[in-house]
Amino acid sequence: MARSQWWRRLPPVVAAGVALLALSSGPEPYRYCQPPPGHTSAPPPARVDHNLRVVNGQSPPIDDSTGESPPQARLFAPLGAFAVPPGAITIRVVIECAPPPSMLPPDGALDGNVYSIAVTAGGAPLSLRPGQEATVVLRGPAGTPSAVLERFDSGLWTKLQTTRATDVPDTYSAAVGDLADVALVVSNATVPLATGDDHTGLLLGVLGVALAIFAAGALVVMRGRAGGARRGADS
């Protein structure tokens, strides 16, 4: 079993406590597959690579996530979601970051890593059965106002119907009808906060504008009072 799944062996109450403790301490810094300029070195992104036993000829339920806190990539699939070849005993689940393709999204910029997610049996990729879906969850770098999950397959980027998590920061999910490389994409119309996680720069900017308006108003009042005093003295 992958190291990222160690918490599954804990009793449910203890596992829940571990999850709450991890979230209460705040998310760990994002781990980049290829760190952008200005980012210090950090541990490499975690990956998932392990086997699950087939259940009565059906693919088992899948709930696999990478080992960051919170996870940066996760895959959910119900029992029997994938078409399993006859005689298969196990399936293999692999989740890992991948180098960005040469063709980048035409509608925005990548927000974090591209992830390759694959489910195979005997080395051959498995397809989702007709009418079945899997759910992909990605966490992006902190501070981005909004992002959209997109999949890259056969040289094309396709937007997915994306839902933003309400309980985990910077995390988004989407249902997929087939597996491929996926990534978070920030639209060209979205302006990320470039000041980090605490929005300090934005607050300081608003405060600076407010102080400037206050100073201008005070100057007008002082000039008005001085003019009134001079007119009183002349009379």
Backbone hydrogen bonds, N-H to C=O, Kabsch-Sander energy under -0.5 kcal/mol:
donor,donor_aa,acceptor,acceptor_aa,energy
5,Q,2,A,-1.9
6,W,3,R,-1.5
8,R,5,Q,-1.9
9,R,6,W,-1.6
10,L,7,W,-1.5
15,A,11,P,-2.9
16,A,12,P,-2.5
17,G,13,V,-1.9
18,V,14,V,-2.4
19,A,15,A,-2.3
20,L,16,A,-2.5
21,L,17,G,-2.4
22,A,18,V,-2.3
23,L,19,A,-2.2
24,S,20,L,-2.6
25,S,21,L,-1.4
26,G,23,L,-1.5
28,E,69,S,-3.2
32,Y,30,Y,-0.7
39,H,36,P,-1.6
48,V,95,I,-2.5
50,H,93,V,-1.7
52,L,91,I,-2.7
54,V,89,I,-3.2
55,V,58,Q,-2.8
56,N,54,V,-0.7
58,Q,55,V,-2.0
59,S,82,F,-0.7
62,I,77,A,-3.0
64,D,75,L,-2.1
66,T,73,A,-2.4
74,R,137,V,-2.0
75,L,64,D,-2.7
76,F,135,T,-2.6
77,A,62,I,-2.1
80,G,59,S,-3.3
81,A,78,P,-1.7
83,A,127,S,-2.7
84,V,82,F,-0.7
88,A,85,P,-1.8
91,I,52,L,-2.7
92,R,120,T,-3.0
93,V,50,H,-2.7
94,V,118,A,-2.6
95,I,48,V,-2.2
96,E,116,S,-2.1
98,A,114,V,-3.1
104,L,102,S,-0.8
108,G,105,P,-0.7
109,A,186,V,-2.3
111,D,184,L,-3.1
112,G,110,L,-0.7
114,V,98,A,-0.7
115,Y,182,V,-3.2
116,S,96,E,-3.3
117,I,115,Y,-0.6
118,A,94,V,-2.6
120,T,92,R,-2.4
121,A,124,A,-2.3
124,A,121,A,-1.6
126,L,119,V,-3.1
129,R,81,A,-3.1
132,Q,129,R,-2.4
134,A,176,V,-2.2
135,T,76,F,-2.6
136,V,174,A,-2.7
137,V,74,R,-2.4
138,L,172,Y,-2.7
139,R,72,Q,-2.0
140,G,170,D,-3.0
144,T,141,P,-0.8
148,V,185,V,-2.2
150,E,183,A,-2.7
151,R,158,T,-2.3
152,F,181,D,-3.0
153,D,151,R,-0.5
153,D,156,L,-2.3
156,L,153,D,-1.6
158,T,151,R,-2.4
160,L,149,L,-2.5
162,T,160,L,-0.7
163,T,173,S,-2.6
165,A,171,T,-2.9
171,T,168,V,-0.9
172,Y,138,L,-2.8
173,S,163,T,-2.5
174,A,136,V,-2.0
175,A,161,Q,-0.5
176,V,134,A,-3.0
181,D,152,F,-1.1
182,V,115,Y,-2.6
183,A,150,E,-2.1
184,L,113,N,-0.5
185,V,148,V,-2.5
186,V,109,A,-3.0
187,S,185,V,-0.6
188,N,107,D,-1.7
190,T,187,S,-1.8
193,L,143,G,-1.4
194,A,192,P,-0.6
196,G,193,L,-0.6
203,L,199,H,-2.1
204,L,200,T,-2.7
205,G,201,G,-2.2
206,V,202,L,-2.3
207,L,203,L,-2.7
208,G,204,L,-2.5
209,V,205,G,-2.1
210,A,206,V,-2.3
211,L,207,L,-2.5
212,A,208,G,-2.2
213,I,209,V,-2.3
214,F,210,A,-2.3
215,A,211,L,-2.7
216,A,212,A,-2.3
217,G,213,I,-2.3
218,A,214,F,-2.5
219,L,215,A,-2.2
220,V,216,A,-1.9
221,V,217,G,-2.1
222,M,218,A,-2.5
223,R,219,L,-2.3
224,G,220,V,-2.1
225,R,221,V,-2.3
226,A,222,M,-2.3
227,G,223,R,-2.3
228,G,224,G,-2.0
229,A,225,R,-2.1
230,R,226,A,-2.0
231,R,227,G,-2.1
232,G,228,G,-1.8
233,A,229,A,-1.9
234,D,230,R,-2.1
235,S,231,R,-1.4
